[in-house]
Amino acid sequence: MTKMTLVFAALALASNLNAAQAADGNVKLTPLGSHDGEFCSLDRAIVFEDPDGTRILYDAGRTVRGPDDPRLGKIDGVLLSHVHGDHLGDLIQPSANAGDCGKPDFSVKVTPNSNTVNIVVAKKAKLLVGSEMGSFFANKVKEAGGDAQQVQLVRVGANAKVGGVQVTTVPAAHSNGLHPAFLDPAHGDALAKNGLTAYVGPPAGYVLRFSNGLVAYLSGDTGITAEQDLVVRGYYQANLAVINIGNVFTTGPMDAAYVINELVKPKSVVVSHANEPSTKGGKLLPESKAAAFKKASKVPTHLPLSGVTMAFDGQGQCVTGC
């Protein structure tokens, strides 16, 4: 075989591989929780990968073990729903699977910075936030060695593009107080002394439109809202939802099931934010909130097992990894 023949063969192989990847056309969803193969109490983080290779991290929280976590890979954009420590990231695990599923070991302190900002700076990624969070994080990113322009403000009704993914913020019914630990001592100590947090505007949920047509609703932390029907379903027509089920601070399993069955009406749903161990050995615990939600849900329900990648087609159906 001549050298030229080998070159053409290599080019043909590369072309076939690219065609196969394009034909695949699915969005990959990979949860990054505290314990491999499980859905544990403080799991929030998910990486979405568009068919064009764009990778977006949603709510890094405490379970992503900093920017050097090997599970992250390339990150183009980071979404933050609100600034509570379990979403912004005040503490992280010292190593994989540290602690128990019900009580992970979050012993590495990353304040007054945050896990989110550290990842954004190290990955040179965009940070997309809503409400009044933009200027605060622009300062934080700059102080951490990044570029303030990495922070993009996307208020409700606006949208932004990260690669082939359109990102829109939608309302969430929750609070959004920044803990004093994230502030400089002069401001943080004064707030802590008075039992206050720094308010940075309302929290947000997100709607992501991927290049294959998939439209995903990421609820953030929320209660039931009219916008889940009028905006998320009626206007954006989300066909996949990631919804909190933890109760007390957000919708519980029955409230969340109502949101899915009667308001958003997606083709599939991924549960999140359970605030308790939901699996053991990767199997659903029968008395868990996740089990109660799955029983009440009228659409296919998928568990975010840490490190297990699911793939969704443009209609919101899970095609692999479910």
HELIX and SHEET records of a PDB file:
HELIX    1   1 LYS A    3  ASP A   24  1                                  22    
HELIX    2   2 GLY A   85  LEU A   88  1                                   4    
HELIX    3   3 ASN A  115  LYS A  123  1                                   9    
HELIX    4   4 MET A  133  GLU A  143  1                                  11    
HELIX    5   5 ALA A  148  GLN A  150  5                                   3    
HELIX    6   6 PRO A  180  PHE A  182  5                                   3    
HELIX    7   7 PRO A  185  LYS A  193  1                                   9    
HELIX    8   8 GLU A  227  GLU A  227  1                                   1    
HELIX    9   9 GLN A  228  ARG A  233  3                                   6    
HELIX   10  10 PRO A  253  TYR A  258  1                                   6    
HELIX   11  11 VAL A  259  VAL A  264  3                                   6    
HELIX   12  12 LYS A  289  ALA A  296  1                                   8    
SHEET    1   A 8 VAL A 151  LEU A 153  0                                        
SHEET    2   A 8 LYS A 126  VAL A 129  1                                        
SHEET    3   A 8 GLY A  77  LEU A  79  1                                        
SHEET    4   A 8 ARG A  55  TYR A  58  1                                        
SHEET    5   A 8 ILE A  46  GLU A  49 -1                                        
SHEET    6   A 8 VAL A  27  PRO A  31 -1                                        
SHEET    7   A 8 MET A 310  PHE A 312 -1                                        
SHEET    8   A 8 CYS A 318  THR A 320 -1                                        
SHEET    1   B 2 LEU A  91  ILE A  92  0                                        
SHEET    2   B 2 VAL A 108  LYS A 109 -1                                        
SHEET    1   C 7 ASN A 159  VAL A 162  0                                        
SHEET    2   C 7 VAL A 165  PRO A 171 -1                                        
SHEET    3   C 7 ALA A 204  ARG A 209 -1                                        
SHEET    4   C 7 VAL A 215  LEU A 218 -1                                        
SHEET    5   C 7 LEU A 240  ASN A 244  1                                        
SHEET    6   C 7 SER A 268  SER A 272  1                                        
SHEET    7   C 7 THR A 301  HIS A 302  1                                        
SHEET    1   D 2 GLY A 177  LEU A 178  0                                        
SHEET    2   D 2 ALA A 198  TYR A 199 -1                                        
SHEET    1   E 2 THR A 279  LYS A 280  0                                        
SHEET    2   E 2 LYS A 283  LEU A 284 -1                                        
END                                                                             
